């Protein structure tokens, strides 16, 4: 169980990025003003390959660098870019202008370490140090509810807020039922342990409260199969309660595709897309006064050139997805230039995560 409370750290954004979008943000900030806003973060663990997600199908370099793993069949999005063929579940959202693709997302000095990159993305800081980016937004909007993680490993993105974070797995052992708990609570005067016990007590009480509130989903809500489906079902059940939290984290692993990428990534992208659609459509069917927004990120992208195992190795710039009624733009950021790589041969990002996070906050909370 992952729990913490940290001191407030100020939230800053790069103003230049927002200048391009001020008019759209102002126009959309009043949408859903009376609705409860819920933001779900889905983290693609392992480093998703952006080039085979949004495909530059007219670019000869893409095909020459990937003779075995380039995507030949796809859904055209415009005259240059196409969607992976396994992501057809997202096409209705795209056509309804409820899906934005963020292109060329990454850090100016990218780190290929999974652990460092995840810390950078979680905090919205190149140092990888500080409170989580969702925790920063939570504090800035004066959110008084807990932040909820449904992913099996949890995420630093929800850590450090003025309010608690709760890691809900569904099979927790209740510390409060442990006969030694009261003795620990009474006999131990160490402040750090006492604080931990207080947070853990809060978390277990909140999880028990949630379990007592959630009910079966309506029969017309169909859930896809796969590792993400349980998290999707739990998220929808929690959204269906009277007071769902404003921030929910989910995760899907397996994107570290060093070998046999086509089969592995396509399967995961299909599962991810089906779950995104299930979350959005399921929330609409619940008839709750909810404005649901979904953000999908990955800690880094992959190399342009395929490796000898019909896979790709750790790279830099990748793709993020933004789903919701307020996300009207087809694309933000620019697709990386395959003719202009960095000294390591990686794609050069043009949209930094902290700017992306600032854009998301502006769009949702104004």
Helices and strands as residue ranges (DSSP letters): H 15-19, H 22-28, E 36-44, E 54-56, H 60-65, E 74-76, E 81-84, G 85-90, H 91-95, E 99-105, H 114-123, H 133-140, E 147-149, G 156-158, E 165-167, G 175-177, H 181-187, H 191-213, H 229-239, E 247-252, H 261-285, E 290-298, E 318-323, E 331-333, H 353-365
